Amino acid sequence: MTSTMRSDSSSAIPDTAAAQRRVLRSLVASQVLSGAGLAAGVTVGALLAQEMLGSTGLAGLPSALLTAGAAVAAVLVGRVSQSGGRRRGLALGYLTGAVGSGGVVVAAVLDLPALLFVALFVYGAGTATNLQARYAGGDLAPPERRGRAVSTVLVATTLGGVAGPNLVAPSGSFAAAVGAPELAGPFLLAGAAYALAAAVLTLTLRPDPLLLARSVAEAAERETGVRETGERQTASTSRRTAPSGDDAPGGSGTPTVVTGATVMVLTQLVMVAVMTMTPVHMHEHGHTTAASGLVIAVHIAAMYLPSPVTGRLVDRYGSMPVATASGGTLLAAGALAALAPGDSVVLLAAALALLGLGWNFGLLSGTAIITDTVPLATRARTQGTVDVSVAVAGATGGMSSGLVMATAGFPVLALAGGALALAVIPAVVLSARRR
């Protein structure tokens, strides 16, 4: 009888390898769409605010607002995913981003800065969801292939991310043709892209990777009879490793979780600060919107396209060396951006490519650290909480970037960002020593 029960229980669990392939196909399709929505808005957000407000000092406000909105959305998407699965959480996040995109268009048409700020905050949900999707790629992946699974989801964003900025001019022409401001066009594109991404996930993300991963884990525990032993070991380990009063994201006080969060926070802050002001810097030197769109397209390609290689590096050499490399790469990006002449599109594009690559190193290594550390029972909620810190860092970078550029100039902003990124290295070294 026992054998029969085990057989029935096992047969009720779908093949995880086949399920993982279906999950990755669904995530890749949705990421291509959402990447276009993410990139289009990022390219012109600062320019739209500058046009409506008439101030360069506040040009970083859109980036700050959308990343603040991403912080709130990261919590909500994480909690909905925790209770109802990845499909429900991700679809809800993209639909919210689509609503925010529509609000930006209305604000631009009616010339209402207050509505623009609210809409950009809501639009940030699309950014948060785009990043949260990477965790779904790792839910069913075995630990030795988790880096590559996460990288597959990230690299899919490249297709939409590169296409989005290059559609700025056509979408702007379309907006002008229907009586809307030209800079509202990319947000029309973003709204449609986010809505389609939500539809793809709702229809095709089956089985739900997080719910299936839990079912597989529970079945394995039942068959081996180690549930109670595992719980006692986990409780004992928590008492030994968690310092009193430490309240790290997701309730875990281990140095590894803190290190993963620190790596992603620093890389996000530096990347957003420099990226946000690059179109404004180029505009001040007489470059067209199409030229700045091209540079941002190169930047976004560098953020996501190297993901398969980065994933293999993480799987082979571990997260810590890759995290360390992110700090050095971001320093090089800041130095090149600061030294590049304002009229050189090629050098600015090269600097933004290094900026994207450094961010890619930090995001993939930090994601692997978090996913490997946090148990399935609290994984989605913890990942959402960590991403709040990442989004808040982005908001800080976006808000401060305009002020720094207005008072000290773009070269100072770029150099300061590169120097700050080096803080990743002592964070990694300290974590290794504590372990």
Buried (B, 14 or more C-beta within 10 A) or exposed (E): EEEEEEEEBEEEBBEBEEBBEBBBBBBBBBBBBBBBBBBBBBBBBBBBBBBBBEEBBBBBBBBBBBBBBBBBBBBBBBBBBBEBBBBBBBBBBBBBBBBBBBBBBBBBBEEBBEBBBBBBBBBBBBBBBBBBBBBBBBBBBEEEBBBBBBBBBBBBBBBBBBBBBBBBBEBBEBBBEEEBBBBBBBBBBBBBBBBBBBBBBBEBBBBBBBBBBBBBBBBEBBEEEEEEEEEEEEEEEEEEBBEEEEEBBBBBBBBBBBBBBBBBBBBBBBBBBBBBBBBBBBBEBEBEBEBBBBBBBBBBBBBBBBBBBBBBBBBEEBBBBBBBBBBBBBBBBBBBBBEBEBEEBEBBBBBBBBBBBBBBBBBBBBBBBBBBBBEEEBBBBBBBBBBBBBBBBBBBBBBBBBBBBBEEEBBEBBBBBBBBBBBBBEBBEBBEEEE
